Amino acid sequence: MVSGILPVGQLLAPLLSRGFYHSAILNTHDVKGGDDLWELAKRCYTSFINAKNNNKHFSDMGDLNFLMCKAIDNPGLTLSSSLRTSLISVFEDPVIDTNSTLHQEIGLKDFIGCASVHGVGPSIVIFDTIRDGQLDCACVYPFPLHTREQMPELIGEMKRILVDR
């Protein structure tokens, strides 16, 4: 499963100007070992855009909230009782950060922004940010489902697939 996260605060009536208001579109895709990464990416993106254009992030909001509550109450409903609801989450809009001068002034060395789903969520999340014109990615994963030792191999394989294609 792939979940797409969308900002919805500015789309609600009345408008919600402050805060972190997001909704999700959940899609399930069958994947086989030899599938081409870019074909899968196109399939996921097309499915996501079609769902978004049909306002699925609003019409399915109640169903998703209900399912998340049931997963928290009954971890056995998720794969290996892990409370993981998808393999990976994808955020629609990239974060663009141009505040490095301000960060230096206040002594901030590094940070990431990430969403919490209060115990239920994806297996892996990649947060991408454009920071001063450069791509900065952070990988967030739940422990003990994944270990620190597993992640370099996983990230290395992801880089290999992306660069070699």
C-alpha positions in Angstrom: 0.0 0.0 0.0 1.1 3.6 -0.7 -0.5 6.5 1.1 -0.4 10.0 -0.3 -0.5 12.8 2.3 -2.2 16.1 1.2 -2.4 19.4 3.0 -6.1 20.2 3.5 -6.2 23.1 6.0 -6.7 25.7 3.2 -9.3 23.7 1.5 -11.7 23.4 4.4 -14.6 25.8 5.0 -14.1 27.8 7.1 -10.4 28.1 6.3 -8.0 26.8 8.9 -4.9 29.1 8.7 -2.7 27.7 11.4 -1.8 24.1 12.2 -1.0 20.8 10.5 -4.1 19.6 8.8 -3.5 16.8 6.4 -5.6 14.0 4.9 -4.5 10.8 3.1 -5.4 8.8 0.1 -4.7 5.1 0.5 -4.0 3.0 -2.6 -3.2 -0.7 -2.9 -1.0 -1.9 -5.7 0.1 -5.4 -6.4 3.9 -5.6 -6.9 5.9 -8.5 -8.2 9.7 -8.9 -7.8 10.5 -8.1 -11.4 8.3 -5.0 -11.8 9.9 -1.9 -13.2 10.3 0.8 -10.6 9.3 3.7 -12.9 6.2 1.9 -14.2 5.1 1.3 -10.6 5.8 4.9 -9.8 3.7 6.1 -12.7 0.9 3.7 -11.7 1.0 5.0 -8.1 1.0 8.6 -9.2 -1.8 8.2 -11.7 -3.9 6.4 -9.2 -3.2 9.2 -6.6 -4.0 12.0 -9.0 -7.2 10.4 -10.1 -8.3 9.9 -6.4 -7.3 13.5 -5.6 -9.2 14.9 -8.5 -12.3 12.9 -7.3 -11.9 14.4 -3.8 -11.2 10.9 -2.2 -9.1 12.6 0.5 -12.3 14.2 1.8 -14.8 11.4 1.0 -12.7 8.7 2.6 -11.6 10.7 5.6 -14.1 9.1 7.9 -13.3 5.6 6.7 -9.6 6.2 7.1 -10.0 7.6 10.6 -12.2 4.6 11.6 -9.6 2.1 10.2 -6.8 3.8 12.0 -8.7 3.7 15.3 -9.4 0.0 14.7 -5.8 -0.7 14.0 -4.7 0.9 17.2 -7.4 -1.0 19.2 -6.5 -4.3 17.4 -2.8 -4.4 16.3 -3.4 -8.0 15.1 -5.3 -6.6 12.1 -2.1 -5.2 10.7 0.7 -7.2 9.2 2.6 -9.1 11.9 0.8 -6.9 14.5 3.2 -4.1 13.5 0.7 -1.3 13.3 2.1 -0.5 9.8 -0.6 0.5 7.4 1.4 1.0 4.3 4.9 0.3 3.0 5.7 3.9 2.3 4.1 7.3 2.5 4.5 10.0 -0.1 3.9 13.7 0.6 2.4 15.6 -2.3 4.1 19.0 -1.9 7.9 19.3 -1.3 9.1 21.4 1.6 11.3 24.2 0.3 13.5 25.7 3.1 15.4 28.9 2.4 16.0 30.0 6.0 19.6 28.8 6.5 20.8 32.3 7.5 18.1 32.5 10.2 18.9 29.0 11.4 22.6 29.9 11.7 21.7 33.0 13.7 19.7 30.9 16.3 22.3 28.1 16.3 20.1 25.5 14.7 22.3 22.8 13.1 19.8 20.4 11.5 16.1 19.5 11.7 13.4 17.4 9.9 9.7 17.9 9.8 7.7 14.7 10.0 4.2 13.7 10.6 3.0 11.3 13.4 0.0 9.0 13.1 0.0 8.2 16.8 1.2 4.7 16.7 -0.2 3.7 13.3 1.6 4.5 10.1 3.8 3.5 7.2 6.7 1.2 7.5 9.1 3.8 6.0 8.7 7.5 5.3 11.1 9.6 3.2 10.8 13.3 3.9 12.2 15.3 1.1 13.2 19.0 1.4 14.8 21.4 -0.9 17.2 23.2 1.4 19.1 26.1 -0.1 18.7 24.6 -3.6 19.9 21.1 -2.6 17.8 17.9 -2.1 17.9 16.8 1.6 16.1 13.5 2.4 15.5 12.0 5.8 14.4 8.4 6.3 12.1 7.7 9.3 11.3 4.1 10.3 9.8 2.5 13.3 12.0 0.6 15.7 12.0 -2.4 16.4 10.2 -3.2 13.1 13.3 -2.0 11.3 16.8 -1.7 12.8 19.6 0.8 12.3 21.6 -2.0 10.7 19.0 -2.7 8.1 18.5 0.9 6.9 21.9 1.6 5.2 21.3 -1.5 3.0 17.8 -0.5 2.2 18.7 3.1 1.4 21.7 1.9 -0.6 19.4 -0.3 -2.7 17.0 2.5 -3.2 19.8 4.8 -4.4 21.1 2.1 -6.7 17.7 1.6 -8.3 17.1 5.3 -8.8 20.6 6.1 -10.1 20.9 3.0 -12.4 17.6 3.5 -14.2 
